[in-house]
Amino acid sequence: MTESSVSSTDSYAVSDALAQDVGVITDIEGTALTDEDRDFLTQPEIAGLIFFARNYESPEQLKALTGELNALRPDLLLTVDQEGGRVQRFRSGFTLFEPMMRYEAIYAESPEEALELARLGGQLLASELIAHGVDLTFAPVLDIERDLSRVIGDRAFGHSADTVTALARAWCEGLSSAGMLSVGKHFPGHGAVEADSHLELPVDPRDAEALEAESVPFKTLISEGVIQGIMPAHVVYPAIDANHTAGFSSVWLQDILRKQLGFSGIIFSDDLSMEGAASGGDFYQRSIAAAQAGANALVVCNNRQAARDVVSAVADLYRAGTGALKLESLKPDSKANALDEKGMAEARKILGSYQLIRDDNL
């Protein structure tokens, strides 16, 4: 299959209300809000904000920024990609976690020890974010590493479904113990394609049986109620839907994820500005395609005009009767057991002794 053979959606009509609520998650350019940011973020279509490395200078600056955002829009969900390894937007002043793949070797030797360490890692990561006013990280990665993917690689917890499921479950338990919910990505699995969906459109040519095996971590953790959010992959799986990426596919999002797997949480699109989403048309069309497929939160980054186009699409959905997405319920539980400074220091010492965090954190 070539990119040109992939269709974005069957129709861009916005005449009917969608069954699910829809909203936008977008970003800002700098380390402080501008007047334009304030005006833009007050629009009711925007349900959340995602931070990048460019938005971070220091712990004090981040606390000031999240404080201002909460004063502006208390309902706004403040999110980040803070996984560990390569994907950590906040670095100086935060614990620098080694890639999640580090847990696999420990798990092979001592499963219970590895699971306890994964719980502690999740609790520490969530505690640090919550202490700085950040509500949610888009984690864990539930992809299985097949030694093919350029974009997944050591972001995965391991090379088998059982290992990924067990370690990701423990990591989510750690997040939850600190009060933070979990978002599994990239459904139904991005680890078996070489192409990077940030730069091109990947196609996974395997049969339905192989894809079933690939999605085991998602299916298991959904059935256990461990995962509250799902982010689908910008990947085409022709054995299931030859015409759409998973993020634009009602077969994947409605028939399989919602109906077969019984997932009732929030579906977050992956970034609609990625090249893997270009098959969906322009940004307005991508938004409608993702929403019609079943996504709740439309994520668009690094392009303010594109974000305006996505907001315009969601406004049209509202006019057709679609409900507005509210994400306050995903904010951290203030009654949970987030680590204090002493607890964080103790956690770093333990994780450091297993080389699960960088030495400069010790």
N, C-alpha and C positions, 0 to 999 in steps of 0.2 A: 504494500500500500504506500502511496505517496501522499504528501500533505495535501495536494490539490484534490485528492479523491475524498477528503474528509469534509462532510457538510456540517455547518455550524448548528443549525436547528431547522425544524420543519416549517416554522412560522415565527415571525417577529411581531405578530399582532398582539396588542395589549388591550383587547376588548373585554376580556374576562378576568375576574379576580382569581388569584392563585390560592391554593389551599393553605399554604404556609405564609407566615410573616416574613418580610424581607427588609433588609437594611444594608448600609454601606459601612465598611471599615476602610479608613484611608490614613494618610500620614501628613506630616508637616516637614518643612525643609530644614529648619534650624534647631538651635538649642533653647529657644524661647519663642513664645507665641508672637506673631505679628498681628496687626489689626486685621489684615486679610484673613489670617488663620481664624481669628475669633469670629469674624462674620461667617466664614465658611462652615465652621464646626457647629454653629448654632442651628444649622438646617436640620429639620426633623428626620430627614432620610438617613443621616449619619448616626450610626449606632455605636461606633467604636473607633479607636485610633491605634495604629501600630507604630512602634518606635524602631528606629534604625541606629546604627553606630553614629551617624552624623548628628543625631539628636542628643548625644551624650558627651559631656565633658568631665563630670565629677559626680559623686554621690549627692553632694549638696545641690548642685544644679538640677539633677534629676528630681530630687524631692521638691524643689521649687516649681519645676515644670508640671509635675503631676498634681501638685497642690493647686496651681492655677487652673489646670484643666478640670479638676474636680469642682472648683468654685464656679467655673464657667458652665459645666455640664455634669452635674453629679451622677447622671445616668450613663455617661459615656464609659464604655469598657476600654480600659487601657491595656494594650497587649504588646507582645514582643516575641521574636524568635530567639529564645535563649535555651538552646538544647545542651550545650557543651561542645567541646572540640572546635571544629571550624565555625560552627554557627552559634556565636555569642556576641550579641550587639553591645552589651555593657561589659567592659573589660577592666580597666584600671579602677580599683576600689571594689571590685566584685571578685568572687572566687572564680578562678579559671579552671574549669573542669576539663579533664582529658576526654577524648571521644568515648561515646558509649560502648564501642566495641571492646574497650579495655575490660569490661565486666565479663565478657565471654570466657576468657581464659581462667578467671577466678571461678566462674560457675562450673567449668569442666572439672576442676579439682575439688571444689567444696561448694555445692549448690546453696546450702543454707547460708553460708557466710556471704556469698555473692548477693543473695537476695536481701540480706540485712544491710549490706553496704549500698545496694541500689535504693532501698527505702531511705537510708540516711542521706544519700545524694539528692534524691528528689525533695526531701524535707528541707535540706540546706538551700538548694536553688530557689525553691518557692519562698522560703523565709526571707531571703535577701531581696527578692523582687517585691514582696509585700511590704517590707520595711521601707521601700523607696516609692511606694504608691502605685506599683504596677500590679494589675489584677490577674493577668493570665499569660502564660507562655504557650505558644503553639508547639506542644510536645506531649507525648513522646513520638519519635519516629517508630512506626510499626512495620516498616519495610524489612524484608529479609535480604541480607547481603548475599548476592550470587556471584560476586567477583566480576561483575559486568558494568555496573552503574558508575559513571563518573561523578554523579551528583549525590548519591547516597553513600556508598563506601562505608567508612568507619563511623558514620552517623548512626548506623544500625546497631542494635544490641547483639547481633550474632548472625550466624549462617544457617540456622534452622528455625522452623516455626516454633518448636517447643522452647528453645532458648530465648528467642525474642519475646514470646508470650510471657514466660515466667519473669524475665528481668524487667520488661515494660510494666507488668502488673505491679511488681514491687516498687518501681519508680513512681508509678501513679499513686500507690498507697502512701509514699513519702510526700508527694505533692498534697494529697488530700489531708494528711495529718497536720500540715501547716495551714490548711484552709483553702487550697487552690484546686480548681478542677483541671481535667485533662482533655487534650485534643489529640486524637490519633491521626497520623498522616503517614503515607499518602495513599488513600484507599483506591483500589484494592491491593496495591503494592507496586512500588516503583523500582525495586531492587534488581529486576531481571532485564532491564533495558539499558543499553550503553549510552544513548543520547541523553543530554541534559535538557530538561523541559524549559529551563530558563532561556535557552538559546535556540532550540529547535523542537519539532514535534516528534516525540518518541512513539514507536509502535511496538507493542508486545505481541508477537505472532503465535504464542503458545495456545494450546487447546484449552477447552473449558475446564478439564480436569486439573491441569496445571495451575490455572488461575484460581480454582477452588482451593488448592493447597497454599497458594500465595497469600490468600486472604484469611488464613486461619487465625493469626493474631488479632485481627479486627473482629472476626466473628466471635472468638472466645471472650474477649474483653467487653464487647458489647453485651453478650449474653449474661456476663457477670455484673453488669452495671458499673464497670470501672471507668468507662469513657463517656464523657458528657458532650464532646464535640468531635466531629470528623471533618477532615480536609481531604477531598478527592484529588487524584493525580491528573495532571494535564498529559495523559497518556491514552492512546487508542488501543483497545483490546478487541480486535476484529472477531474473535470467537464469540463474543457477547454482543457487541455493538460496533459494527464496522464503520459507522458513519459519524460517530461522535467520540470525543475524549470523555473520560469518566466524568469530568466536571460539567460537561454539557449533555450528559446522557440520562434521560429519565429511566432507562432500563437499569442503569447502575444505581442511581440515587433514589428512585421511587420503588421500582419493582424489587430490586435486590436489597439495598440498604434499609429502606423503610419497611417494606412488606415482608421479605424473606427473613432478614436479620432482626427485625423489630426495633431498629434504632429510632429513638424518639427525641434525641437531643438536637443540637444545632449543627447544621452543615455549613461549613465555611468554605467558600471557593478558595483555591490557591490564587495567587496574585494574577489578576486579569491582564496585567501588563506583560506577563511572561510570553515568550515567543510560542510556547506550547499552547497558549490560549488564542493565538492569532487566527486559528481556523474558525473562531466564532464570529469573525467579521470585525467591524469597528467597535469602539468601546461601548457604545449604546447597544449594539447588537449582541455583544458578548454578555452584557448584563442581563438582557432579556432572555438569552439562551440559557444562561446559568440558572436564573430564577425559574424559568419554565421547566427546566430539568429537575428542580427541587431544592436548589441551594437557598439558605436563609440569609447568610451574611456574604455580601459581595466585596471581596478584598481587592483594592486597587492602590498601587503604590508608585512613587517616583514620577508622577505626572499629574499635576494639578488639573490641567484641562481634561485629561482622561477621567479624573475623579469627578469633575463637574458633569461630564457626559454620563457617568454611571449614576450620579445623583438624579440627573434628568430622567433617566430610564426608570429609576425607582419611583420618582414622583409620578410618572405616567402609570405605573403599576398601582400606586395608591389611588389615583383618580379612577381606576377601573375597579376599585374595591378591595385590593390586597391590603392586608394588615401591616402596620408598622412594627418592625422588629425592636424589641426591648431586651437588653442584655444585662440588666441589673442583677438578675438571678445568678449570673456567672461570676459576680464579684466574690472575692475571698470571704470565707466565714471567719468573722472576727473572734468567734469563740473557740476556734481550733487551736492546735498546739504549735504555732509558729515558734521557731527557735529565737531566743534572745541572743544578745551579743556573746555571752558566755557559752551558750549552747552552740552557736555557730563556730566559735573558736575550737570547741571540743570536737565538733563534727569534722572540721578541716584537718585537725590533727589525725583523726582516725582514717579519713579518706586519703590523706597524704601518705600515711604509712603503707598503703596499698598502691601508691602511685596513680591514684584516680583523680587527683588534682595536681596542678603545677606546683613545683617546689617554692616558687616565689609567693605562694599564699600562706606558707607555714611560718 
